[in-house]
Every structure is written in C-alpha cells, then in structure tokens.
C-alpha cells in the first residue's frame, strides 16, 4: 500500500512498514491541497496538526484512499461519520499514549502547586524571588476530580493515590469493580465540581458548551486548580482567564488550547498558568508504542 504520513511518526515503525512492502511518504499538505493528495494513497496517518474535514473527504472519496488513522487518541480533527459514510474507515491508537498524558497532567499539578513554571522563568531572568513562591501547597490530602475516567483518567488516579490524594471521578460509563481496585469513587458531575480541589479533564471535545465555563466555574471551590490535557474546546478560555484574574481559580495547567498554535497570550503567559504546547503524547516511549500500534492496525488492513 501507499501510506501518507502528514505529521511524522516513529522511525522504527516506519522502517517496519517498509519491510512489510509498503511505500511510506512523509509530507505535510496544507488544507486546500490535502484532499487531492489523498487520492494517491491507500492510507493516511495523521496527528493533531492535520485536519481531515468534509472538503478533504469530498475531494478524496471514490479514490484509492480507504483508511484514515489518527496516531493518538482523539479523532475530533476528523469528520469521522462523513468519512465512514463515504467508505473511508477511521481508526486511532487509543492505548499508546495514556501513560504519557497522565504523567503530564500530574506534572502540571505539581507545577501549579509549587509555581514551578513561573518560578523557573524568573530564575532564567536572573531573579531570586523566594518569598513570592514560598506559599505553595501540597497535593497530599487534596481531592482530585477527574472528568472522563477512561485509560488516561485511571492511570492519573493511580498516580494521585500514590501521593496521598483522594480521587473522585465522573464518567458516563462506570467500570465495574474499579472503585475498589483503585480506591476512588464515582460522583455526579455537580457533586464533583463542588468537592474537587483540583479538576483534571480527560474527555473528548464535546459539541455545545465547554465543560469549564463561567457557569461551571461558579460551582467550584474558591481557589480550585484546573488541569486540561484533553482538548482545548473543553475550556472557555475567556471565562478561565477571568476566574484566574479574580482568584476564583488559583492556577491552571494547560497542554491544549482552543486554537493551536495557541493565540491567547494573556492566558498561556498568565503567572498562574503552567503551559505546554500540546505535548501530552510527546515522549519517546509513547511514540514507540503509537508506532507499534500503527503497524498492528495496518497489518490487519
């Protein structure tokens, strides 16, 4: 098969695909060029940068393109239903990056608790602001509310329990026996918003209103910390910024943004925000696992 890789992939996996007899082409296409380019490939592998919408699908349908693979978990950058209606299968790699994303969420919690991001920046500017950053807090004993309790949420729960946190979770699906296994409990969303000292989002982008907005922030504890390593659309950035400025939200750890590259400089440079440029799956281990999962998927096509 001819396989187009638009956003890069693990070199070992690419070599394995070549050994299997496939032709792998690494090339990024702008949105207005992508659809026509897809007609020459059997499979396209994308990450978060590439978006395949109705326009690209219309231009590619009826060609040799049969499969779109998202090298990652979320598929909200693909019009999945429309692709499948037109005979193009959509697949992803849901298992590979869970550990890496959970670890990044945990890292943002520590950063928010001890102002690591902001304090480190002042050090790079040659400053010694010990008094400013000596009013942190411990994670031990705090209540972590996890919205979305799939693979990533469950791994984060185990880490949080390891540092002495209490964990509550909201999910539309309750995993049987997981409460006893991980020592957490499920809660209704309204209760979770009221009880959590720290809130971490691990759900796909949801159509309609963002999960974190003025209305839901008002229900949270004063001084709550919000972590988002899921999708930028899950947070109303304007409402979060207002809450940070007022002190209602003590701090936020953000790996994803409404627009990427991030455009809201007031938010990602805010002194109480720990920010990273969508690097949740950005570890060598995760990329190797994603590559192995991609090879597995393609071997079954």
C-alpha positions in Angstrom: 0.0 0.0 0.0 1.0 3.7 -0.4 0.8 5.3 3.0 0.9 9.1 3.6 2.3 10.3 6.9 1.5 14.0 7.3 2.7 14.8 10.8 5.7 12.4 11.4 5.9 9.0 13.0 8.3 6.8 14.9 11.2 5.8 12.6 11.2 2.2 13.8 7.6 1.8 12.9 8.2 3.4 9.5 11.1 1.0 8.9 8.8 -1.9 9.8 6.2 -0.7 7.4 8.8 -0.5 4.6 10.0 -4.1 5.5 6.3 -5.2 5.1 6.5 -3.9 1.5 4.6 -0.6 1.9 5.6 2.7 0.5 5.7 5.4 3.1 5.7 9.1 2.1 6.3 11.7 4.8 4.8 15.0 3.6 2.6 17.7 5.2 -0.1 19.3 2.9 -2.0 22.5 3.5 -5.8 22.0 3.9 -6.6 23.1 0.3 -4.0 20.7 -1.1 -4.6 17.7 1.1 -7.8 16.3 -0.4 -6.4 15.9 -3.9 -3.2 14.5 -2.5 -5.1 11.8 -0.5 -6.4 10.3 -3.8 -3.0 8.8 -4.5 -2.7 6.9 -1.2 -4.4 3.9 0.4 -3.8 5.0 4.0 -3.2 8.4 5.6 -1.7 8.6 9.1 -2.2 12.0 10.9 -1.7 13.5 14.3 -3.2 16.7 15.7 -1.8 19.2 13.2 -3.6 17.7 10.2 -7.4 18.1 9.9 -9.5 16.0 7.6 -12.9 17.6 7.1 -15.7 17.4 4.6 -13.8 19.3 2.0 -10.9 16.9 2.0 -13.1 13.9 2.2 -15.2 15.1 -0.8 -12.0 15.5 -2.8 -10.7 12.1 -1.8 -13.8 9.9 -1.9 -14.0 7.5 -4.8 -10.2 7.2 -5.0 -7.9 4.5 -3.6 -8.0 6.1 -0.1 -9.6 3.6 2.2 -8.3 4.3 5.7 -7.5 7.3 7.9 -5.5 6.6 11.0 -5.1 9.1 13.9 -1.8 8.4 15.6 -3.2 9.3 19.0 -6.5 9.1 21.0 -8.8 11.9 19.9 -10.3 11.9 16.4 -12.1 15.2 16.7 -9.8 16.6 13.9 -11.5 14.1 11.5 -15.1 14.2 10.3 -15.5 10.6 11.3 -19.1 10.0 10.4 -18.8 11.7 7.0 -15.7 9.7 6.1 -17.3 6.4 7.0 -20.4 7.3 5.1 -18.2 7.6 2.1 -16.4 4.3 2.5 -13.3 5.6 4.3 -12.6 3.8 7.6 -11.3 5.8 10.6 -9.0 4.3 13.2 -6.9 5.5 16.1 -4.3 4.3 18.7 -6.1 4.6 22.0 -3.8 2.6 24.2 -0.4 4.0 23.3 -0.2 7.5 24.9 -2.2 7.0 28.1 0.8 6.8 30.5 2.5 9.9 28.9 -0.6 12.1 29.1 -1.4 11.0 32.7 2.2 11.8 33.7 2.0 15.3 32.1 -1.3 16.0 33.9 0.4 15.0 37.1 3.4 17.2 36.3 1.1 20.2 35.7 -0.5 19.6 39.2 3.0 19.8 40.8 3.8 22.8 38.7 0.6 24.6 39.8 1.1 23.6 43.5 4.6 24.9 43.7 4.6 27.6 40.9 7.4 25.7 39.1 6.8 27.2 35.7 6.6 30.8 36.9 9.4 30.5 39.4 11.7 28.8 36.8 11.1 31.7 34.4 12.1 34.3 37.0 15.3 32.3 37.6 16.1 32.4 33.9 15.7 36.2 34.1 18.3 36.3 36.9 15.9 36.9 39.7 15.7 35.3 43.2 12.0 35.6 44.2 12.0 33.1 47.1 9.3 34.9 49.1 7.0 35.2 46.1 7.0 31.5 45.6 7.1 30.2 49.1 3.3 29.9 49.5 2.7 26.7 47.6 0.5 23.8 48.7 0.8 20.1 49.0 -1.1 17.6 46.8 -1.3 15.1 49.6 -4.7 15.3 51.2 -6.3 17.2 48.4 -9.3 15.9 46.4 -8.7 15.3 42.7 -11.8 15.3 40.5 -11.3 13.5 37.2 -13.8 14.2 34.4 -13.5 11.3 32.0 -12.4 8.1 33.6 -11.0 6.0 30.7 -7.4 4.8 30.3 -5.8 8.2 31.0 -8.1 9.0 33.9 -7.5 5.7 35.5 -3.7 6.0 35.2 -3.8 9.5 36.7 -5.9 8.2 39.5 -3.2 5.6 40.4 -0.5 8.3 40.4 -2.6 10.7 42.5 -3.4 8.0 45.1 0.4 7.4 45.3 1.0 10.9 46.6 -1.9 10.7 49.0 -4.8 12.4 47.2 -8.4 11.4 47.4 -9.9 10.8 43.9 -13.5 11.2 42.7 -14.4 10.7 39.0 -17.3 11.5 36.7 -17.9 9.4 33.6 -21.0 8.3 31.7 -19.7 4.7 31.9 -18.8 3.1 35.3 -16.1 0.5 35.1 -17.2 -2.5 37.2 -15.0 -3.0 40.3 -12.7 -0.1 39.6 -13.7 1.8 42.7 -12.4 -1.0 45.0 -9.4 -1.6 42.7 -8.1 2.0 42.6 -9.6 3.3 45.9 -11.7 6.0 44.3 -15.3 6.7 43.9 -17.7 7.9 41.2 -19.7 11.1 41.7 -22.3 13.0 39.7 -20.8 16.0 37.8 -22.5 18.6 40.1 -21.0 17.0 43.2 -17.6 16.6 41.7 -17.4 20.3 40.8 -18.3 21.2 44.4 -15.9 18.8 46.0 -12.7 18.9 43.9 -9.7 20.9 45.0 -8.1 20.1 41.6 -10.1 19.3 38.5 -8.5 17.3 35.6 -10.2 16.9 32.2 -9.9 13.7 30.2 -12.8 13.7 27.8 -13.0 14.2 24.0 -14.2 17.5 22.7 -17.9 17.8 23.3 -20.3 19.6 21.0 -22.0 22.5 22.6 -20.8 24.4 25.7 -17.3 23.8 27.1 -17.1 21.8 30.3 -15.2 24.6 32.0 -17.1 27.9 31.6 -18.5 30.6 33.8 -21.5 28.6 34.9 -19.5 25.5 36.0 -16.6 27.5 37.5 -19.1 29.3 39.8 -20.0 25.8 41.2 -16.3 25.0 42.0 -14.4 25.7 45.2 -12.7 29.0 45.6 -9.1 28.5 44.7 -9.7 25.4 42.6 -6.9 24.3 40.2 -7.9 23.2 36.7 -5.8 20.9 34.5 -6.6 20.3 30.8 -4.6 17.8 28.8 -7.6 16.7 26.8 -8.9 19.1 24.2 -8.8 22.9 24.1 -12.5 23.2 23.3 -13.3 21.7 26.7 -12.4 25.1 28.3 -13.8 28.5 27.6 -10.5 30.4 27.7 -12.2 33.8 28.3 -14.0 32.5 31.3 -11.0 30.8 32.7 -8.9 33.9 32.3 -11.4 36.0 34.2 -11.5 33.3 37.0 -7.7 33.3 37.2 -7.6 37.1 37.5 -10.3 37.1 40.2 -8.7 34.3 42.2 -11.7 32.0 41.9 -9.3 29.6 40.1 -5.9 29.5 41.8 -4.0 28.1 38.9 -4.3 26.1 35.7 -2.2 23.6 33.9 -2.9 23.7 30.2 -1.4 21.5 27.4 -4.2 22.2 24.9 -5.8 25.3 23.6 -8.8 26.5 21.6 -6.5 27.4 18.7 -3.2 25.8 18.1 -0.6 27.1 18.0 -2.0 29.0 20.9 -3.2 32.5 20.2 -4.4 33.6 23.6 -1.2 35.0 25.0 -2.9 36.5 28.1 -3.8 33.0 29.1 -0.7 31.0 28.3 1.6 33.6 29.8 -0.5 34.2 32.9 1.6 34.0 36.1 -0.8 31.3 37.5 -0.8 29.1 34.4 1.6 26.2 33.7 1.5 25.9 30.0 2.9 23.4 27.4 2.4 23.2 23.6 0.2 20.1 23.3 3.0 17.6 24.2 0.8 15.1 26.1 2.0 12.2 23.9 5.4 13.7 23.4 7.6 11.0 24.9 9.9 8.6 23.2 8.1 5.7 24.8 4.6 6.9 23.8 5.7 7.5 20.2 7.3 4.0 20.0 4.0 2.5 21.3 2.0 4.5 18.9 4.2 3.3 16.1 3.8 -0.3 17.1 0.0 0.2 17.3 0.0 1.7 13.8 1.9 -1.2 12.4 -0.5 -3.6 14.0 -3.5 -1.7 12.5 -2.0 -1.6 9.0 -1.0 -5.3 9.2 -4.7 -6.1 9.5 -6.0 -4.0 6.6 
